[in-house]
Amino acid sequence: RREAERVAAEEAARREAERLAAEEAARREAERLAAEEAARREAERLAAEEAARREAERRAAEEAARREADRRAVEEALRQEEEERLAVEAAIERETARQAAEEARRLELAAAAATLAAASRTAEQTVVMVADDSKVVRIKTGRLLTAHRFQVVMAEDGEDAARQIAASIPDVLVTDVDMPGLTGLQLARQVRGNPRTAELPIIIVTSDSEQLQDEAAAAGVNVVLGKPYPEALLIQHVRQLAKVSVAS
């Protein structure tokens, strides 16, 4: 009986040991599986985080690239706009310069035309007043001027000349010095003192041309002719003072 009890006790101990061993093995297996599951889940979590991080980095890179592209597009648009503005300003400057050049050329041509017109006066368009108290001198000088196709008006003396000039200004005045009432020099001073007639060319005729030069210049006389004078010289002075073209 004791042997049987011992054997039964050993068998019970063996079975208990086997049970405990099985439980330990099951526990260890469960722990292993749990550890593997935890490791798998951790790996999945880390993989998910890595994937999320990479996705975030990709999106951040794409956003940065988009912003950089937008920035470059804006800069390019601004550059093109600036180039267009500069081109427009350059075109405006060129057009302004062209218009200014054309205007300057037009004014130059107009001035040249005016100068040409002024220098192209014909004898027929030129009125010469002869002021002399000698009827013979008036007629002789008038015929000479008429022979060269000038228009001639005559004044009997200085006062008559002053009245006629006040009414209608001739192109050239040819006057004697010694005249009753208003002398040739007094007439010249009166003409020069009036803004309307200040530019009227004056030829004065005298027998004392050398002694009269300074006084005549002070009175504003353009030419002093001494008597007797060559007829061609009078015509030459009239042409020059009235700016009559040589062809006329």
C-alpha positions in Angstrom: 0.0 0.0 0.0 2.8 2.4 0.9 4.5 1.5 -2.4 1.3 2.2 -4.2 0.8 5.4 -2.4 4.4 6.4 -3.2 3.9 5.5 -6.8 0.6 7.4 -6.9 2.2 10.3 -5.2 5.1 10.3 -7.7 2.6 10.0 -10.5 0.6 12.9 -9.1 3.8 14.9 -8.7 4.8 14.1 -12.3 1.4 15.1 -13.6 1.5 18.3 -11.5 5.0 19.0 -12.9 3.8 18.3 -16.4 0.8 20.5 -15.8 2.9 23.3 -14.4 5.4 22.8 -17.3 2.5 23.0 -19.8 1.1 26.1 -18.1 4.6 27.7 -18.1 5.0 26.8 -21.7 1.5 28.2 -22.5 2.3 31.3 -20.6 5.6 31.7 -22.3 4.0 31.1 -25.7 1.3 33.6 -24.8 3.9 36.1 -23.8 5.9 35.4 -27.0 2.7 35.9 -29.1 1.8 39.0 -27.2 5.3 40.3 -27.6 5.2 39.5 -31.3 1.8 41.2 -31.6 3.0 44.2 -29.7 6.1 44.3 -31.9 4.0 44.0 -35.0 1.7 46.7 -33.9 4.6 48.9 -32.9 6.2 48.2 -36.3 2.9 49.1 -38.0 2.6 52.2 -35.9 6.2 53.3 -36.7 5.6 52.4 -40.4 2.4 54.5 -40.3 4.2 57.4 -38.7 7.0 57.1 -41.2 4.6 57.0 -44.0 2.7 60.0 -42.6 6.0 61.8 -42.1 7.1 61.1 -45.6 3.6 62.1 -46.9 3.8 65.3 -44.9 7.3 66.0 -46.2 6.1 65.3 -49.8 3.2 67.6 -49.4 5.4 70.2 -47.8 7.9 69.9 -50.6 5.1 70.1 -53.2 3.7 73.2 -51.4 7.1 74.8 -51.2 7.6 74.0 -54.9 4.2 75.5 -55.7 5.0 78.6 -53.7 8.4 78.9 -55.4 6.7 78.4 -58.8 4.1 81.1 -57.9 6.9 83.4 -56.7 8.9 82.9 -59.9 5.7 83.4 -61.9 5.0 86.6 -60.1 8.6 87.8 -60.6 8.4 86.9 -64.3 5.1 88.7 -64.6 6.6 91.7 -62.9 9.7 91.6 -65.0 7.7 91.4 -68.2 5.5 94.2 -66.9 8.6 96.3 -66.2 10.0 95.5 -69.6 6.7 96.5 -71.2 6.6 99.7 -69.2 10.2 100.5 -70.1 9.4 99.7 -73.8 6.3 101.9 -73.7 8.3 104.7 -72.0 11.1 104.3 -74.6 8.5 104.4 -77.4 6.9 107.5 -75.9 10.4 109.1 -75.6 11.2 108.2 -79.2 7.8 109.5 -80.4 8.2 112.7 -78.3 11.7 113.2 -79.7 10.4 112.5 -83.2 7.6 115.0 -82.8 10.0 117.5 -81.3 12.4 117.0 -84.2 9.5 117.4 -86.7 8.3 120.5 -84.9 11.8 121.9 -84.9 12.2 121.0 -88.5 8.8 122.6 -89.2 9.8 125.8 -87.4 13.1 125.7 -89.2 11.4 125.4 -92.5 8.9 128.1 -91.6 11.7 130.4 -90.5 13.6 129.6 -93.7 10.5 130.2 -95.7 9.9 133.5 -93.9 13.5 134.5 -94.4 13.3 133.5 -98.0 10.0 135.4 -98.4 11.5 138.4 -96.7 14.6 138.2 -98.8 12.5 137.6 -102.0 10.6 140.8 -102.0 10.2 142.1 -105.5 10.8 145.7 -106.7 7.1 145.9 -107.6 6.2 145.0 -104.0 8.6 147.7 -102.6 7.3 151.2 -101.7 10.0 153.9 -101.6 9.2 157.4 -100.3 11.2 160.3 -101.7 11.1 163.3 -99.4 12.6 166.5 -100.9 11.5 170.1 -101.1 12.9 170.3 -104.7 10.3 169.2 -107.2 13.1 168.5 -109.8 14.9 166.2 -107.4 11.7 164.4 -106.5 10.8 163.8 -110.1 14.3 162.8 -111.1 14.7 160.3 -108.2 11.1 159.1 -108.7 11.8 158.3 -112.4 15.0 156.5 -111.5 13.2 154.3 -108.9 10.2 153.7 -111.2 12.6 152.7 -114.0 13.7 149.9 -111.7 10.0 148.9 -111.1 9.8 150.3 -107.5 6.6 151.9 -106.3 7.3 155.5 -105.5 5.5 158.0 -103.2 6.6 161.6 -102.9 6.7 164.0 -100.0 7.2 167.8 -100.6 9.1 168.2 -97.3 9.8 166.6 -93.9 6.4 167.4 -92.4 4.5 166.0 -95.5 6.7 162.9 -95.2 5.8 162.5 -91.5 2.1 162.8 -92.2 2.2 160.2 -95.0 4.3 157.8 -93.0 1.8 158.1 -90.1 -0.9 157.0 -92.5 1.1 154.3 -94.4 4.6 153.2 -93.7 6.8 152.7 -96.9 9.5 150.1 -97.2 12.3 152.6 -97.6 12.6 156.4 -97.0 14.9 158.5 -99.2 15.1 162.0 -97.8 17.0 165.2 -98.3 18.7 166.8 -95.3 17.9 170.5 -95.8 14.1 171.0 -95.9 12.0 173.7 -94.5 9.9 173.0 -91.3 11.2 169.5 -90.6 14.7 168.6 -91.7 15.8 165.2 -92.9 17.6 164.5 -89.6 14.6 165.6 -87.5 12.4 163.4 -89.6 14.8 160.5 -89.0 14.7 161.0 -85.3 10.9 161.2 -85.3 10.7 157.9 -87.3 13.1 156.1 -85.0 11.2 157.4 -81.9 7.9 155.8 -83.0 7.7 152.0 -82.3 5.6 151.6 -85.5 8.3 153.1 -87.7 11.4 152.4 -85.7 12.6 149.7 -88.2 12.0 151.8 -91.3 15.2 151.9 -93.4 16.4 155.5 -94.0 18.7 156.8 -96.8 19.6 160.5 -96.3 21.0 162.6 -99.2 23.3 165.5 -98.5 26.1 167.6 -100.0 28.0 167.4 -96.8 28.1 163.7 -96.3 31.4 163.5 -94.4 30.5 166.2 -91.9 27.0 164.7 -91.4 28.1 161.0 -90.8 28.2 161.1 -87.0 25.0 163.1 -86.6 23.2 160.9 -89.1 24.3 157.8 -87.4 23.1 159.2 -84.0 19.7 159.9 -85.6 19.4 156.3 -86.8 20.1 156.8 -90.5 21.1 153.7 -92.3 22.9 155.2 -95.3 24.3 158.7 -96.0 24.7 159.5 -99.8 26.7 162.5 -100.8 25.6 164.6 -103.7 26.1 163.9 -106.5 25.8 160.1 -106.2 25.8 157.3 -108.8 22.3 156.3 -109.6 23.2 152.6 -109.4 24.5 153.2 -105.8 21.1 154.5 -104.7 19.3 151.5 -106.4 21.8 149.1 -104.7 21.1 150.6 -101.2 17.3 150.5 -101.7 17.5 146.9 -102.8 19.7 145.9 -99.8 17.6 147.8 -97.2 14.3 146.6 -98.6 15.7 143.0 -99.0 14.7 143.0 -102.7 15.8 139.9 -104.6 18.5 140.6 -107.2 16.4 138.9 -109.9 13.7 141.5 -109.5 
